Amino acid sequence: MFTVIARYNATPETAEEVAALLPRLAAGSRTEAGNISYTITRDLEQPERFVIVEEYRSAEDFAAHRETTHFQEIGLGQIIPLLEDRQVATYGPAQ
Protein backbone atom coordinates (compact mmCIF):
# COMPACT_ATOMS: atom_id res chain seq x y z
CA MET A 1 0.00 0.00 0.00
CA PHE A 2 1.10 3.58 -0.73
CA THR A 3 -0.19 6.38 1.51
CA VAL A 4 -0.25 10.10 0.79
CA ILE A 5 -0.91 12.73 3.45
CA ALA A 6 -1.54 16.19 2.04
CA ARG A 7 -1.82 19.23 4.30
CA TYR A 8 -3.58 22.15 2.67
CA ASN A 9 -3.64 25.62 4.21
CA ALA A 10 -6.13 27.93 2.56
CA THR A 11 -6.64 31.54 3.53
CA PRO A 12 -9.67 32.61 5.58
CA GLU A 13 -11.02 34.11 2.34
CA THR A 14 -10.61 30.94 0.23
CA ALA A 15 -11.33 28.21 2.81
CA GLU A 16 -15.00 27.72 1.91
CA GLU A 17 -14.23 27.47 -1.80
CA VAL A 18 -11.54 24.86 -1.09
CA ALA A 19 -14.01 23.00 1.15
CA ALA A 20 -16.54 22.93 -1.70
CA LEU A 21 -14.01 21.72 -4.30
CA LEU A 22 -12.34 18.95 -2.29
CA PRO A 23 -15.34 16.56 -2.37
CA ARG A 24 -15.41 16.86 -6.17
CA LEU A 25 -11.74 15.88 -6.34
CA ALA A 26 -12.33 13.04 -3.87
CA ALA A 27 -15.27 11.68 -5.89
CA GLY A 28 -13.16 11.42 -9.03
CA SER A 29 -10.22 9.96 -7.14
CA ARG A 30 -12.35 7.24 -5.55
CA THR A 31 -13.29 5.93 -9.01
CA GLU A 32 -9.65 5.19 -9.89
CA ALA A 33 -8.77 1.49 -10.03
CA GLY A 34 -5.67 2.00 -7.88
CA ASN A 35 -7.34 4.10 -5.19
CA ILE A 36 -8.13 2.33 -1.92
CA SER A 37 -9.44 5.32 0.04
CA TYR A 38 -9.56 9.11 -0.01
CA THR A 39 -10.45 10.94 3.20
CA ILE A 40 -10.80 14.69 3.68
CA THR A 41 -10.57 16.22 7.17
CA ARG A 42 -10.81 19.82 8.31
CA ASP A 43 -9.31 21.41 11.40
CA LEU A 44 -12.10 22.26 13.84
CA GLU A 45 -10.23 25.18 15.39
CA GLN A 46 -8.58 26.54 12.24
CA PRO A 47 -11.08 25.82 9.45
CA GLU A 48 -8.75 27.02 6.71
CA ARG A 49 -6.60 23.91 7.31
CA PHE A 50 -7.34 20.58 5.64
CA VAL A 51 -5.66 17.18 5.78
CA ILE A 52 -6.29 14.68 2.98
CA VAL A 53 -5.29 11.04 3.48
CA GLU A 54 -5.11 9.01 0.27
CA GLU A 55 -4.30 5.32 -0.04
CA TYR A 56 -3.30 3.64 -3.29
CA ARG A 57 -2.23 0.12 -4.19
CA SER A 58 1.17 1.38 -5.33
CA ALA A 59 3.31 4.43 -6.04
CA GLU A 60 2.52 3.89 -9.72
CA ASP A 61 -1.20 4.18 -8.98
CA PHE A 62 -0.57 7.50 -7.21
CA ALA A 63 1.48 8.70 -10.19
CA ALA A 64 -1.44 7.74 -12.46
CA HIS A 65 -3.80 9.68 -10.16
CA ARG A 66 -1.74 12.83 -10.68
CA GLU A 67 -2.27 12.50 -14.46
CA THR A 68 -6.07 12.18 -14.30
CA THR A 69 -8.34 14.85 -15.69
CA HIS A 70 -10.01 15.46 -12.32
CA PHE A 71 -6.65 15.99 -10.56
CA GLN A 72 -5.34 18.23 -13.34
CA GLU A 73 -8.52 20.33 -13.59
CA ILE A 74 -9.79 20.43 -10.00
CA GLY A 75 -6.64 19.82 -7.96
CA LEU A 76 -4.00 21.69 -9.92
CA GLY A 77 -6.31 24.06 -11.76
CA GLN A 78 -8.73 25.15 -9.04
CA ILE A 79 -7.72 24.08 -5.51
CA ILE A 80 -3.96 24.59 -5.42
CA PRO A 81 -4.13 28.22 -6.63
CA LEU A 82 -6.39 28.97 -3.63
CA LEU A 83 -3.90 27.65 -1.09
CA GLU A 84 -1.46 29.63 1.00
CA ASP A 85 0.65 26.52 1.61
CA ARG A 86 0.63 22.84 0.70
CA GLN A 87 2.70 19.95 2.04
CA VAL A 88 2.53 16.43 0.62
CA ALA A 89 4.22 13.44 2.24
CA THR A 90 4.27 9.88 0.91
CA TYR A 91 4.58 6.66 2.90
CA GLY A 92 5.05 2.98 2.16
CA PRO A 93 4.75 -0.06 4.40
CA ALA A 94 7.17 -0.27 7.31
CA GLN A 95 9.28 -3.35 6.73
Summary of the structure (lengths in Angstrom):
residues: 95
radius of gyration: 13.0
end to end distance: 11.9
largest distance: 42.8
contacts: 282
relative contact order: 0.31
helix: 40%
strand: 36%
